[in-house]
Amino acid sequence: MMPNNYIGRDFASFDSGKIKVYYGSDVIDEDSQEFCFAVYKNNKEVFRRTNSELLNVAAGESPEAMLIAGLSLYLAK
């Protein structure tokens, strides 16, 4: 399967078939109401970070930059 990449005004994601990653308005932290980055495997969430956590490592504030920041945190765990 070829990965599907999606970028919008307030979100960015990709789905490789084995893993799906998402940053944006569809995943909100219940406590802080911040956008989140999430990783899903087999349709189950396995990793999540809030916007504030992502900003510590992000190279910008665009959805794409936040997606990359989330991926870097996930891969570094």
HUJO-V116935 format. One record per helix or strand of 3 or more residues. SS is the DSSP state (~ for helix, > for strand). FROM is the first residue (numbers start at 1). TO is the last residue. Records with the same first field share a line. If there is no record, write none. Layout:
# HUJO-V116935
SS->FROM-TO ; FROM-TO
This chain:
# HUJO-V116935
>->4-7 ; 11-15 ; 19-28 ; 35-41 ; 44-50
~->51-55 ; 63-76
